[in-house]
Amino acid sequence: MDAVFDRRSVLLGCVAVALSGCAPEAADASEGQWANSPFRRISDAEWKRRLGDASWRVLRHEGTEQPFSSPLNDEHRRGVFVCKGCALPLFQSGWKYDSGTGWPSFFRVIEANIGTKTDRRIGIARIEYHCARCLGHQGHLFMDGPPPTGRRYCNNGLALRFQPA
């Protein structure tokens, strides 16, 4: 029985290593023009005061809101979705689509305004993306979106604010 368990552990470990190399990496804009942003010097306590508990948990501690809970799921006006932490524009409204997942989803992002990192918190590698200026967690990037990009930026509504055109 120990030999079977050992083989299974080795196989599962190989699968995990193989999967960790499958996630596409994007350029990390967070170390570019925004590296000296004053938003990066705000204390955690000040962020909590500014954002409130729910948005603070998502933006500053990589939390996730409940699916289908965001009023932004039903936002269909023309405008721009900005980071709730620092108002940096992230998505044009025309890039939003209904992914059926329960979170606001977009097939394109303003590339210069996000940074990325590999997130393995659930045991598999995913691409986490965040606001490049304040480093606020937005969501995860998946490669199952619609044309023309095939990308799904799955965003927490609590991390965004909508500005109508």
N, C-alpha and C positions, 0 to 999 in steps of 0.2 A: 504494500500500500504506500509506503514512503517513496518508492521509486516512481509510482504513478503521480503522486503529488509533486515530486520534484520535476518530472517532465512537464506537467501541466503548468507549474510555476515558470519554468523556462519558456514554454510556448507563449504563455500570456505576457511574459516580459518582452519577448521578441515582437509580439503584436503591438504592444504599447510603444516600443522604440520605433517600429516601422510607421505607426500612425503619427508619431510626433514629427516626422519629417514630411507629412502630407499636406499640412496646412500652408496655404500661400502666404508669403510674407510681403508686406507693403513697406515702402520707405517710411521711416519714422520722422515725421515733420516736427515732432515735439522737441527735438534737439536742434532745430534750425533757428528760424527767425524769432521764435518765442522763448528761447532758452533763458532769457533774462526778464521774463514777464513779471510784473509786480503781483499778478494773481498767484504766482508760485510761492510767494512769501506770506500768504495769508495763513494764519494758524487754524488748526482743526476746529477749535472752539468758535472762532469767528466764522468759519464756513457754516458750522451748524446753526449759528444765529442768523446768518444771511439766508440760508436755504430752507430751514425747517428740517425736522427729523427725517421724513421720508426721502426727500431729494438729497439730503446730506448722506444718508446711507448708500444711495445709488452712486452719486457723483464722487464722493470722497472715500467710500469703502467698498466699491465694486459690488454693491447689492443689485438685486433685480426686483422689479415690481411684479405684481401678479398679472398674468396675461389677461387681456380684455378689460383692464382697469383704467387705461389712459383715455381721457377725452380726446387726445390727439389722434387716436385711431379714426375718429369721425371727422377730422379736420380736412376739408377739401377745397378751401379757398386758395387763391393765388397768394404767394408770399414766400417767406423763408423761415426755416427752422434753425434756431440758434441755440448755442450752449446755454443752459440755464445758469451756469456758474459765472460766465464772463461775457455772454452775448456774442461770441464769435459765430458767424454764419457757418453752418455745416451742410445743410441740404436745401435745395430749391424745392418748392412744393410740387413741381412737375415731375420730380424724381421719386415721389412717394407712390406706393402701391399697396394693395391689400394682399398680404402674404398668407393670411389665414392663421397666423401664429398667435395673434393677440397682442402684438407689439407693433408700434409704428415701424414700417419697413421702407427702405429706399434702395434703388438699384444703382445709385451714383452718390458720391459725396464730394465736397470741395476738398480735394486731396491735400492741398497745402495746409489745411486747418485741422487735420487729425494726425495722431501718432498711433502706433500699434505696438503690441507686444504679444508674445505667446502666453496663453493662459491654460494651465493644466489643472485647475482647481477641481474639475469633475473627473479627472483621470484620463482624459484625452486632450490632445492639443487643439486649441481653438485660437483664432485671432481675435484678441480684444482690441477695441479701438477707443480712443479717448480724445478729448479736445486738446489740440496742440498748445493752446495758450495757457489754460489753467490746469491741465492734466486731469480734468473731470472725466470719469468713466461714463461712456455712452452706451456701449453694447458690444455685440460680437458680429463679425463678418463671416458669412457663409457663402459658398459657391453654388447655391441652388436657386438663384434669383432669375428674373426674366431677362430676355434680350433688351437692350443690346449688350449689357455687361455680364449677365449671368451671375451677378453679385446680389446678395441680400444683406444690407446693413440693418441688422435687427436692433432697434434702439429702444431704450427705456424712455417712455414719455415723461417721466419725472426728471429726466436729465435735459429736456428740451423746453424751449418756449417758442411759440409761433408768432411771427410778426407778419401781419397781412400786408399785401402790396398796396 
